[in-house]
Amino acid sequence: MNRLRNRDVMYLKAVGPARAKLLNSELGIHSYYDLLHHFPSNYLDRTTVYRIADLPHATDDAAIPAIQVKGQFVSFAIHGEGAKRRLVGLLSDGSGLMEVVWFHRIADIRKAYSTGNRYVVFGKPNVFNGRWSMTHPEIDTEGSANDTGGLRGVYPLSEKLRQRNVTSKTIFLLINQVLNSLPPNLSETLPSSIIARYNLMPINEAVKAIHNPKNTEELARARNRFKWEELFYLQLDIQRFCRNRASASGGFVFNHVGQYFNRFYKECLPFELTGAQKRVIREIRRDIGSGKQMNRLLQGDVGSGKTLVALMSMLLAVDNGYQACLMAPTEILASQHFDTISKMVAEIGINVKLLTGSTPQKARDIIHEGLQNGAIHILIGTHALIEDNVKFRNIGLAVIDEQHRFGVAQRARLWSKNTTPPHVLVMTATPIPRTLAMTVYGDLDLSIIDELPPGRKPIVTLLRHDNNRMEVYRAIGRQLREGRQVYIVYPLIEENEKLDLRSLEEGYETICETFRDYRVAYVHGKMKPAEKDYQMGIFASGEARIMVATTVIEVGVNVPNATTMVIENAERFGLSQLHQLRGRVGRGGDQSYCILMSKQQLSKNTRQRLTLMTQTTDGFVIAEADLRMRGPGDMEGTMQSGLIFNLKVANLSKDGDLVELTRSAAIDMLNSDPNLSMPENQVAARQLGFLTKRVADWSRIS
C-alpha cells in the first residue's frame, strides 16, 4: 500500500498536472491509494442487456430507469442549426431501433463511432416523437476492457469537476488503470487474525470488487470489508487515545466529603434525588477519587436534573479545597444557572459569581481578585471564563453545559487555568444513540440520567394541521387566561416564496393581532445579543406572556410557567430538535402541551416522524429513531479531540452492530498488546499511523 500512497495521480493516462490539481482540490485525491479509496456512492445495474423490442410502448408518460442495450449504428445524421443542432445515431439490436442523440461535441463523437462496430450503450431512455431515444449515453465497444458488465459504480463528483468534463465514467476509467496495474499480492491493511476471525474479504479482492462487483453478493462482501476497516480503526484510535490519556494525565484526588456537600444534601436539596442521579454521582465520585483526570459526559433529557448533579460535584471540589466553574454557551443560560445555583447554596456559605461579556469592568475586577485569592468557590459564565486574564487560585473541576456548542480549542483553554488539568464534566440534553456514544463521544466515559424528578407530568404532544388553526388559538387563549405562558416557534425569520413556510415576522404580526391583550416577545438568531437578552428577559419575568421565536430558544430558556409550545411547520425539523424544543415546557408542576403544526399533505416518512413525537417523550427512543431516519448528520461535527472521523462506507445510523463488533475487537487487541508492538499487529500499527498522521494532538482536551 505504501507504493500506492506515494504514486501521484498526475502520472495516470489522461490526467496530467492540471487535472491532478483539480482532483486534489475537489476530491482530496492525491495518490493512487486515494483514488482507489474514492468509493462509488451507488451502483447502476449493468448485468442485464435489454432488447429494444421488449421495451414498453413509447408514450409520453412511459418511464423506465437506466438500461443497457447492445447493437450497431445503422446511420448518423445531423439535424437542426445553431443551438438546436444535434447528432442522431440510429441504433439497431436486431429486434428494433432506438435513437441516440448528442447535443455537444458533435464532431468528436461522429469520429468516435462508426456503423461497422458493435457497441454497448447505457443510459436512461426517453420518449421523443413516439420512439425511444437516449441522450448522451455511456458507450463502450462490445468486448473492450471497459465493457465490464456487472454493477457500474456512480462516483461522487463536484459541480466544478462536471464543468471541467470530469464525469463518473472518467473516475471509473482512472480507477481501472490503477486496478489493472496492481500486484497480485497487495499488502494488507488489516491484521490476518482479524480477517480470518471475522471472515473478511482480503484487500486485493475487496478493492477490485467494490469498484467492479460482478453481482450484489460480491459487492456486499466488499462493502462489509471496508466498513469493518473504517470502524475498526476509528475504535482503535478512540480506545488507544483513552488509555494514553488515562496513563499520562494525573488528576486531583477528591476523597473528602465535607461540610458543604453534606449540609447541602441535608438542608438545601429541593427534592429527593432520583435513583439515576444517585448512580451518576457515585460514578463521578469514583472518577474524582481515582487520581486520574475525569473526562465524563453526562447526558439526560431536559429537566432530568443534570444541573443538580453538576452542583453537587462542584461542592465536592470545594470540600477538597478546589474551585469549580460552569461554562454555558449563552448569557441567558449562564444567568439562569447562576440564579438557580446561587439560591440553592446561599444558606451554606458558598460564594458563587457570574462572569459574562456583559459584566461591568468594576465587577470583573472584584471577580478576578476573588478568583485569585480563593474567596470565590464557583464561577459561572460564558466564553468569558476562558479569557487569558481570568485566573483561578486552584481550579479542580470544570463543568461545560451543552458542550457541542463550544469548539475544541475553546474548551482547551480551560485546561491552562491550572498546572494539572481539572476534572471535566460535560453535559448535554440531547440524547445520544448508543452507536454515536461509542464513536462521536467514544473517548469520554458516559453517564446517563434516565429518570425525571418526581412531580413532573409528561408533556402531551398533539399533531395539528393548518385547518385546525382556530382550534389551536382557542387552546392558547385558555392557557393565557389561566395565567400561563406560551412559546410559538417558526423555522424562518423572513418570508421565502420558495419554501412554503410561515415566517417569523408574519407569525408575530398575526399573534399580536390575535392576542391583543397580551404582550408578545420576539426573538431570533440575527438579533443583537443585548436585544435578544432583553426580549428573553421580559418573557422569563412574565411581563410578556407569549414568546414568538426561531430555534434560538432550543437551549437555555427556563420558564416554569410556560405550559404550551406551538411549533409551526414541524415537518421541517428533525426529531431530536423537536424534542429539544418541546423540553422548554413542562418544567413546572402544571400539565403542559406541545402542538406540532404542519401542512395536511405529508410524505409517509414525515408523518411517521411527527406521529412518533406524539407517542413518546423518551428522548432516547426519539434519538434512535432520528438516527435511523436522518443519519448522523451534524453529530459527526461534534467529534471529540480530533479523532479520525471520515467514514466513506460505514453508516452509524445503519451499522450499529458493526460498531459494537469493531469496538470489541479493538479493545481485545489493546488488552493483549497496548503498544501494538507484537509482529502480528504491525499491520494495524502502520495503518493507524497513516490514518492519524494528519490529526492534531488534542490529547489533553475533552
Disulfide bonds with the S-S distance in Angstrom:
none
